[in-house]
Amino acid sequence: MASQHDPAPGPSAPATDWITTPVAAGLLRGALDLEHTEQGVLPHRLPARARAQCTDGQLAMAEAQPSGVRLVFRTRATAIELDTLRTKMAYRGAPPRPDGVYDLLVDGRLAGQADANGGNVLTVDMTTGSAETRPGPVGTVRFAGLPDRVKDVEIWLPYNEKTELVALRTDAPVEPAPAGDRRVWLHHGSSISHGSNAATPTTTWPALAAARGGVELINLGLSGSALLDPFTARALRDTPADLISVKIGINLVNLDLMRLRAFAPAVHGFLDTIRDGHPTLPLLVVSPVLCPIHEDTPGPGAPDFSNIGEGQLRFRAMGDPAERAAGKLTLSVIRDELDRIVKQRAADDPNLHYLDGRELYGEADFAELPLPDQLHPDAATHLRIGERFAERAFAAGGPFATQRA
């Protein structure tokens, strides 16, 4: 059994005859680009052209955090080492964030978990937007005691840590795993889709839903950056897929990015661009899950440090409900508009569908499983959202059901 959150620092064990395999695109799934760095390779979830068109540091940070990205290979190795250089996030004045977790799957089953040691720390001041990086060394993730047989291995990278892949070592040869015949699900959304406070990379709600739906996930959940950007739409347009979903709304509200007049044309343009590359694929538009602070109160959202002494950062809405009359967006306004837009377009696009996010997490769920920081779900809620999405999208009669493909 592989180590359970127990990284072992220092050099490789000398008794093992290690084989080093270059980390190349053929061993990675869930990434749209691979950048060569001084240390190794850095997976990206947006292509280089998209990254060049945006100077927003939040987006740069989010797309380089490898949510849904995993190393996938076939081997009979019983021991695996992965050298990585992580960049861990910290927020000034907030409690420390937990270390990112690496999930090891053997033939589709969880076989171990580990943390990485070393790495950089990027500290962000949410009140000023400033950031500073404290550099650190390359760390090593180790798994041992794996079954001595040919098997398919997946190493899911932490969804919340930028991760440069430096070296992959095994005690038996490695080859790319066959692609298989599973459909590819391409999903875009906000920090909740990115992973927010999920326990591990395979228990974010999109990863859970993908496992239940039997599909290959490409997760373009971009924390704080689901903003209807044209370059994101083009990335969705140009990425091969069989199923596509886009979850729209919360970041537009908590950044107070646009007004209702701009929102509807922006949604149409975003969907038009996706349809330019995927004219007939099942396309599911998902509105925001319940978030009481923004249901009827516009943004912007802001951190509330009043409960830091209790170990929990919370968020609050800074807008005024009366500002809706001037076109400010709230989640209830966005849901109504998305429902209207999808109904209008579906008259000519029978493969376009709408899902109200409150079917995934609504008022009864908030009473049972409240959002700890008023904005992001906890690990148990990720499980619930993933199960409900799978029931509504992949089950018989759903827009992603096999018979609809």
C-alpha positions as a Python dict, from the first residue, in 0.01 Angstrom:
ca = {
    (1, 'M'): (0, 0, 0),
    (2, 'A'): (133, 342, -88),
    (3, 'S'): (216, 597, 176),
    (4, 'Q'): (-74, 787, 334),
    (5, 'H'): (18, 1156, 346),
    (6, 'D'): (371, 1061, 451),
    (7, 'P'): (633, 1220, 225),
    (8, 'A'): (989, 1098, 265),
    (9, 'P'): (1247, 1372, 213),
    (10, 'G'): (1595, 1318, 80),
    (11, 'P'): (1744, 1117, -206),
    (12, 'S'): (1599, 800, -354),
    (13, 'A'): (1655, 475, -167),
    (14, 'P'): (1989, 339, -296),
    (15, 'A'): (1876, -26, -291),
    (16, 'T'): (1628, 35, -575),
    (17, 'D'): (1735, 19, -940),
    (18, 'W'): (1541, 320, -1061),
    (19, 'I'): (1436, 384, -1419),
    (20, 'T'): (1385, 754, -1500),
    (21, 'T'): (1117, 829, -1759),
    (22, 'P'): (1088, 1179, -1909),
    (23, 'V'): (755, 1342, -1829),
    (24, 'A'): (603, 1415, -2170),
    (25, 'A'): (259, 1497, -2302),
    (26, 'G'): (188, 1130, -2375),
    (27, 'L'): (190, 1055, -2001),
    (28, 'L'): (-42, 1342, -1905),
    (29, 'R'): (-419, 1379, -1924),
    (30, 'G'): (-628, 1682, -1836),
    (31, 'A'): (-370, 1942, -1947),
    (32, 'L'): (-400, 2154, -2261),
    (33, 'D'): (-34, 2261, -2275),
    (34, 'L'): (302, 2160, -2132),
    (35, 'E'): (564, 2427, -2064),
    (36, 'H'): (932, 2336, -2030),
    (37, 'T'): (1089, 2509, -1729),
    (38, 'E'): (1432, 2517, -1569),
    (39, 'Q'): (1325, 2241, -1333),
    (40, 'G'): (1117, 2022, -1563),
    (41, 'V'): (773, 2064, -1716),
    (42, 'L'): (472, 2263, -1601),
    (43, 'P'): (119, 2149, -1701),
    (44, 'H'): (-118, 2426, -1806),
    (45, 'R'): (-496, 2411, -1834),
    (46, 'L'): (-514, 2694, -2085),
    (47, 'P'): (-315, 2703, -2409),
    (48, 'A'): (-28, 2948, -2458),
    (49, 'R'): (-234, 3177, -2683),
    (50, 'A'): (-498, 3219, -2413),
    (51, 'R'): (-238, 3285, -2145),
    (52, 'A'): (-76, 3551, -2364),
    (53, 'Q'): (-404, 3739, -2395),
    (54, 'C'): (-456, 3792, -2024),
    (55, 'T'): (-231, 3961, -1769),
    (56, 'D'): (-453, 3881, -1470),
    (57, 'G'): (-245, 3720, -1196),
    (58, 'Q'): (-545, 3537, -1051),
    (59, 'L'): (-610, 3358, -1379),
    (60, 'A'): (-239, 3281, -1428),
    (61, 'M'): (-230, 3122, -1085),
    (62, 'A'): (-554, 2927, -1134),
    (63, 'E'): (-484, 2776, -1475),
    (64, 'A'): (-138, 2657, -1363),
    (65, 'Q'): (-288, 2469, -1069),
    (66, 'P'): (-344, 2123, -1219),
    (67, 'S'): (-702, 2044, -1119),
    (68, 'G'): (-795, 1722, -1295),
    (69, 'V'): (-445, 1677, -1441),
    (70, 'R'): (-295, 1334, -1389),
    (71, 'L'): (-2, 1121, -1497),
    (72, 'V'): (-134, 804, -1659),
    (73, 'F'): (86, 511, -1755),
    (74, 'R'): (110, 131, -1766),
    (75, 'T'): (380, -48, -1565),
    (76, 'R'): (451, -342, -1340),
    (77, 'A'): (650, -118, -1102),
    (78, 'T'): (606, -175, -730),
    (79, 'A'): (768, 156, -635),
    (80, 'I'): (723, 504, -786),
    (81, 'E'): (889, 836, -710),
    (82, 'L'): (783, 1170, -852),
    (83, 'D'): (1003, 1477, -799),
    (84, 'T'): (799, 1796, -806),
    (85, 'L'): (840, 2164, -735),
    (86, 'R'): (515, 2286, -590),
    (87, 'T'): (401, 2641, -529),
    (88, 'K'): (173, 2646, -228),
    (89, 'M'): (-69, 2933, -171),
    (90, 'A'): (-91, 3131, 153),
    (91, 'Y'): (-308, 3431, 235),
    (92, 'R'): (-183, 3699, 471),
    (93, 'G'): (-392, 3710, 787),
    (94, 'A'): (-572, 3382, 708),
    (95, 'P'): (-515, 3035, 857),
    (96, 'P'): (-257, 2817, 676),
    (97, 'R'): (-392, 2615, 387),
    (98, 'P'): (-353, 2236, 395),
    (99, 'D'): (-88, 2074, 179),
    (100, 'G'): (-196, 1951, -161),
    (101, 'V'): (-257, 1579, -195),
    (102, 'Y'): (-144, 1338, -466),
    (103, 'D'): (-393, 1056, -529),
    (104, 'L'): (-261, 726, -666),
    (105, 'L'): (-505, 507, -858),
    (106, 'V'): (-421, 152, -966),
    (107, 'D'): (-656, 9, -1229),
    (108, 'G'): (-906, 280, -1140),
    (109, 'R'): (-903, 224, -763),
    (110, 'L'): (-751, 450, -500),
    (111, 'A'): (-430, 282, -386),
    (112, 'G'): (-252, 556, -193),
    (113, 'Q'): (-214, 923, -112),
    (114, 'A'): (88, 1138, -37),
    (115, 'D'): (201, 1498, 13),
    (116, 'A'): (502, 1668, -141),
    (117, 'N'): (772, 1822, 76),
    (118, 'G'): (969, 2136, -8),
    (119, 'G'): (847, 2379, -268),
    (120, 'N'): (773, 2750, -298),
    (121, 'V'): (520, 2950, -97),
    (122, 'L'): (324, 3229, -267),
    (123, 'T'): (174, 3465, -8),
    (124, 'V'): (-110, 3691, -123),
    (125, 'D'): (-247, 3992, 60),
    (126, 'M'): (-619, 3992, -25),
    (127, 'T'): (-666, 4348, 94),
    (128, 'T'): (-402, 4498, -139),
    (129, 'G'): (-361, 4233, -407),
    (130, 'S'): (15, 4219, -353),
    (131, 'A'): (200, 3888, -355),
    (132, 'E'): (544, 3759, -271),
    (133, 'T'): (710, 3421, -330),
    (134, 'R'): (942, 3242, -89),
    (135, 'P'): (1145, 2989, -290),
    (136, 'G'): (1196, 2632, -173),
    (137, 'P'): (1355, 2306, -289),
    (138, 'V'): (1226, 2028, -511),
    (139, 'G'): (1034, 1763, -314),
    (140, 'T'): (963, 1396, -369),
    (141, 'V'): (637, 1202, -362),
    (142, 'R'): (684, 829, -305),
    (143, 'F'): (456, 528, -341),
    (144, 'A'): (570, 174, -262),
    (145, 'G'): (429, -173, -209),
    (146, 'L'): (230, -171, -533),
    (147, 'P'): (117, -506, -680),
    (148, 'D'): (381, -681, -891),
    (149, 'R'): (180, -708, -1212),
    (150, 'V'): (112, -503, -1520),
    (151, 'K'): (-136, -233, -1423),
    (152, 'D'): (-265, 109, -1520),
    (153, 'V'): (-144, 379, -1283),
    (154, 'E'): (-280, 731, -1241),
    (155, 'I'): (-119, 999, -1023),
    (156, 'W'): (-364, 1287, -980),
    (157, 'L'): (-183, 1612, -905),
    (158, 'P'): (-299, 1852, -631),
    (159, 'Y'): (-577, 2075, -758),
    (160, 'N'): (-459, 2367, -542),
    (161, 'E'): (-81, 2378, -595),
    (162, 'K'): (106, 2484, -906),
    (163, 'T'): (315, 2176, -978),
    (164, 'E'): (629, 2151, -1190),
    (165, 'L'): (709, 1789, -1273),
    (166, 'V'): (1083, 1732, -1239),
    (167, 'A'): (1142, 1356, -1263),
    (168, 'L'): (947, 1028, -1269),
    (169, 'R'): (1127, 721, -1137),
    (170, 'T'): (1002, 363, -1119),
    (171, 'D'): (1153, 21, -1053),
    (172, 'A'): (1012, -115, -1382),
    (173, 'P'): (963, 34, -1730),
    (174, 'V'): (678, 273, -1801),
    (175, 'E'): (469, 312, -2116),
    (176, 'P'): (169, 534, -2195),
    (177, 'A'): (-162, 372, -2106),
    (178, 'P'): (-398, 309, -2398),
    (179, 'A'): (-649, 587, -2448),
    (180, 'G'): (-948, 353, -2425),
    (181, 'D'): (-1297, 433, -2550),
    (182, 'R'): (-1431, 651, -2269),
    (183, 'R'): (-1593, 975, -2374),
    (184, 'V'): (-1416, 1301, -2293),
    (185, 'W'): (-1605, 1550, -2074),
    (186, 'L'): (-1480, 1909, -2098),
    (187, 'H'): (-1601, 2127, -1810),
    (188, 'H'): (-1552, 2496, -1729),
    (189, 'G'): (-1647, 2673, -1409),
    (190, 'S'): (-1534, 2873, -1105),
    (191, 'S'): (-1343, 2784, -788),
    (192, 'I'): (-1608, 2530, -691),
    (193, 'S'): (-1541, 2343, -1016),
    (194, 'H'): (-1168, 2400, -967),
    (195, 'G'): (-1189, 2216, -633),
    (196, 'S'): (-1222, 2486, -363),
    (197, 'N'): (-1217, 2293, -32),
    (198, 'A'): (-1232, 1936, -161),
    (199, 'A'): (-1025, 1684, 33),
    (200, 'T'): (-819, 1547, -257),
    (201, 'P'): (-786, 1582, -637),
    (202, 'T'): (-1011, 1283, -710),
    (203, 'T'): (-1283, 1413, -477),
    (204, 'T'): (-1350, 1749, -638),
    (205, 'W'): (-1707, 1738, -759),
    (206, 'P'): (-1613, 1721, -1132),
    (207, 'A'): (-1370, 1432, -1064),
    (208, 'L'): (-1637, 1248, -866),
    (209, 'A'): (-1900, 1306, -1135),
    (210, 'A'): (-1657, 1193, -1408),
    (211, 'A'): (-1585, 870, -1219),
    (212, 'R'): (-1955, 798, -1179),
    (213, 'G'): (-2023, 886, -1542),
    (214, 'G'): (-1738, 672, -1673),
    (215, 'V'): (-1580, 958, -1868),
    (216, 'E'): (-1238, 1121, -1905),
    (217, 'L'): (-1232, 1463, -1741),
    (218, 'I'): (-1072, 1782, -1867),
    (219, 'N'): (-1138, 2034, -1593),
    (220, 'L'): (-1119, 2400, -1689),
    (221, 'G'): (-1254, 2512, -1354),
    (222, 'L'): (-1060, 2835, -1303),
    (223, 'S'): (-1076, 2971, -950),
    (224, 'G'): (-1205, 3328, -957),
    (225, 'S'): (-1182, 3337, -1337),
    (226, 'A'): (-1500, 3195, -1488),
    (227, 'L'): (-1564, 3533, -1649),
    (228, 'L'): (-1688, 3461, -2003),
    (229, 'D'): (-1344, 3549, -2140),
    (230, 'P'): (-1324, 3502, -2519),
    (231, 'F'): (-989, 3322, -2495),
    (232, 'T'): (-1144, 3067, -2258),
    (233, 'A'): (-1429, 3013, -2503),
    (234, 'R'): (-1173, 2954, -2780),
    (235, 'A'): (-991, 2702, -2561),
    (236, 'L'): (-1319, 2515, -2518),
    (237, 'R'): (-1385, 2544, -2891),
    (238, 'D'): (-1048, 2399, -2988),
    (239, 'T'): (-1026, 2114, -2734),
    (240, 'P'): (-1140, 1772, -2861),
    (241, 'A'): (-1431, 1650, -2648),
    (242, 'D'): (-1753, 1449, -2656),
    (243, 'L'): (-1943, 1637, -2385),
    (244, 'I'): (-1917, 1999, -2270),
    (245, 'S'): (-2054, 2186, -1970),
    (246, 'V'): (-2008, 2546, -1863),
    (247, 'K'): (-2097, 2670, -1516),
    (248, 'I'): (-2153, 3045, -1526),
    (249, 'G'): (-2228, 3314, -1272),
    (250, 'I'): (-2065, 3335, -931),
    (251, 'N'): (-1738, 3501, -1040),
    (252, 'L'): (-1924, 3762, -1242),
    (253, 'V'): (-2112, 3859, -927),
    (254, 'N'): (-1835, 3847, -669),
    (255, 'L'): (-1603, 4048, -893),
    (256, 'D'): (-1886, 4285, -992),
    (257, 'L'): (-1750, 4251, -1344),
    (258, 'M'): (-2041, 4351, -1568),
    (259, 'R'): (-2401, 4465, -1578),
    (260, 'L'): (-2705, 4287, -1713),
    (261, 'R'): (-2681, 4473, -2046),
    (262, 'A'): (-2340, 4318, -2111),
    (263, 'F'): (-2413, 3978, -1958),
    (264, 'A'): (-2661, 3837, -2208),
    (265, 'P'): (-2455, 3923, -2521),
    (266, 'A'): (-2143, 3788, -2347),
    (267, 'V'): (-2315, 3456, -2278),
    (268, 'H'): (-2437, 3434, -2638),
    (269, 'G'): (-2087, 3510, -2766),
    (270, 'F'): (-1931, 3252, -2534),
    (271, 'L'): (-2174, 2982, -2649),
    (272, 'D'): (-2139, 3087, -3015),
    (273, 'T'): (-1762, 3039, -2996),
    (274, 'I'): (-1796, 2693, -2840),
    (275, 'R'): (-2048, 2596, -3107),
    (276, 'D'): (-1805, 2708, -3380),
    (277, 'G'): (-1588, 2411, -3288),
    (278, 'H'): (-1849, 2171, -3150),
    (279, 'P'): (-2171, 2243, -3338),
    (280, 'T'): (-2368, 1936, -3230),
    (281, 'L'): (-2211, 1802, -2910),
    (282, 'P'): (-2422, 1790, -2592),
    (283, 'L'): (-2362, 2129, -2428),
    (284, 'L'): (-2491, 2184, -2075),
    (285, 'V'): (-2518, 2533, -1924),
    (286, 'V'): (-2518, 2521, -1543),
    (287, 'S'): (-2622, 2817, -1330),
    (288, 'P'): (-2472, 2887, -985),
    (289, 'V'): (-2534, 2668, -684),
    (290, 'L'): (-2696, 2839, -387),
    (291, 'C'): (-2480, 3106, -225),
    (292, 'P'): (-2696, 3308, 17),
    (293, 'I'): (-2466, 3611, 41),
    (294, 'H'): (-2507, 3676, -333),
    (295, 'E'): (-2855, 3542, -408),
    (296, 'D'): (-3010, 3890, -404),
    (297, 'T'): (-2713, 4107, -310),
    (298, 'P'): (-2470, 4219, -580),
    (299, 'G'): (-2094, 4211, -549),
    (300, 'P'): (-1822, 4274, -512),
    (301, 'G'): (-1743, 4009, -257),
    (302, 'A'): (-1474, 4069, 1),
    (303, 'P'): (-1296, 3871, 272),
    (304, 'D'): (-1429, 3916, 624),
    (305, 'F'): (-1147, 3883, 875),
    (306, 'S'): (-1367, 3925, 1182),
    (307, 'N'): (-1368, 3550, 1254),
    (308, 'I'): (-1001, 3482, 1186),
    (309, 'G'): (-951, 3418, 1557),
    (310, 'E'): (-1182, 3117, 1515),
    (311, 'G'): (-960, 2985, 1237),
    (312, 'Q'): (-1205, 3052, 954),
    (313, 'L'): (-1190, 3321, 688),
    (314, 'R'): (-1533, 3417, 557),
    (315, 'F'): (-1661, 3624, 267),
    (316, 'R'): (-1938, 3883, 247),
    (317, 'A'): (-2124, 4070, -26),
    (318, 'M'): (-2045, 4441, -45),
    (319, 'G'): (-2319, 4551, -283),
    (320, 'D'): (-2665, 4690, -217),
    (321, 'P'): (-2975, 4492, -326),
    (322, 'A'): (-3124, 4819, -453),
    (323, 'E'): (-2848, 4832, -715),
    (324, 'R'): (-3018, 4554, -911),
    (325, 'A'): (-3240, 4822, -1061),
    (326, 'A'): (-2932, 4971, -1225),
    (327, 'G'): (-2837, 4637, -1380),
    (328, 'K'): (-2606, 4494, -1116),
    (329, 'L'): (-2595, 4116, -1124),
    (330, 'T'): (-2702, 3876, -850),
    (331, 'L'): (-2724, 3499, -866),
    (332, 'S'): (-3103, 3507, -894),
    (333, 'V'): (-3079, 3750, -1188),
    (334, 'I'): (-2817, 3533, -1358),
    (335, 'R'): (-3023, 3214, -1321),
    (336, 'D'): (-3327, 3378, -1476),
    (337, 'E'): (-3122, 3513, -1765),
    (338, 'L'): (-2939, 3185, -1831),
    (339, 'D'): (-3269, 2997, -1833),
    (340, 'R'): (-3410, 3246, -2083),
    (341, 'I'): (-3101, 3236, -2307),
    (342, 'V'): (-3088, 2857, -2320),
    (343, 'K'): (-3459, 2827, -2398),
    (344, 'Q'): (-3420, 3081, -2677),
    (345, 'R'): (-3118, 2908, -2832),
    (346, 'A'): (-3249, 2553, -2782),
    (347, 'A'): (-3520, 2622, -3040),
    (348, 'D'): (-3244, 2590, -3301),
    (349, 'D'): (-2996, 2385, -3095),
    (350, 'P'): (-3159, 2068, -2958),
    (351, 'N'): (-2831, 1955, -2797),
    (352, 'L'): (-2815, 2262, -2571),
    (353, 'H'): (-2940, 2207, -2215),
    (354, 'Y'): (-2980, 2399, -1889),
    (355, 'L'): (-2935, 2287, -1528),
    (356, 'D'): (-3029, 2507, -1235),
    (357, 'G'): (-2735, 2488, -996),
    (358, 'R'): (-2969, 2476, -696),
    (359, 'E'): (-3053, 2121, -802),
    (360, 'L'): (-2694, 2040, -711),
    (361, 'Y'): (-2686, 2244, -389),
    (362, 'G'): (-2991, 2433, -267),
    (363, 'E'): (-3156, 2572, 44),
    (364, 'A'): (-3208, 2235, 217),
    (365, 'D'): (-2844, 2147, 152),
    (366, 'F'): (-2726, 2479, 293),
    (367, 'A'): (-2922, 2411, 611),
    (368, 'E'): (-2752, 2072, 646),
    (369, 'L'): (-2410, 2150, 498),
    (370, 'P'): (-2354, 2527, 518),
    (371, 'L'): (-2074, 2687, 320),
    (372, 'P'): (-1793, 2721, 579),
    (373, 'D'): (-1667, 3052, 439),
    (374, 'Q'): (-2006, 3159, 294),
    (375, 'L'): (-1873, 3099, -58),
    (376, 'H'): (-1709, 2756, -104),
    (377, 'P'): (-1838, 2406, -23),
    (378, 'D'): (-1657, 2162, 202),
    (379, 'A'): (-1547, 1807, 117),
    (380, 'A'): (-1883, 1649, 202),
    (381, 'T'): (-2063, 1899, -20),
    (382, 'H'): (-1831, 1823, -313),
    (383, 'L'): (-1939, 1461, -280),
    (384, 'R'): (-2306, 1560, -286),
    (385, 'I'): (-2268, 1794, -583),
    (386, 'G'): (-2071, 1531, -777),
    (387, 'E'): (-2332, 1263, -714),
    (388, 'R'): (-2619, 1490, -811),
    (389, 'F'): (-2448, 1612, -1127),
    (390, 'A'): (-2387, 1251, -1230),
    (391, 'E'): (-2753, 1168, -1165),
    (392, 'R'): (-2880, 1462, -1368),
    (393, 'A'): (-2627, 1463, -1651),
    (394, 'F'): (-2500, 1107, -1707),
    (395, 'A'): (-2796, 893, -1598),
    (396, 'A'): (-3062, 773, -1841),
    (397, 'G'): (-3251, 1068, -1986),
    (398, 'G'): (-2979, 1317, -1894),
    (399, 'P'): (-2804, 1534, -2155),
    (400, 'F'): (-2482, 1328, -2123),
    (401, 'A'): (-2647, 986, -2117),
    (402, 'T'): (-2480, 734, -2348),
    (403, 'Q'): (-2780, 707, -2578),
    (404, 'R'): (-2761, 1082, -2645),
    (405, 'A'): (-2394, 1077, -2756),
}
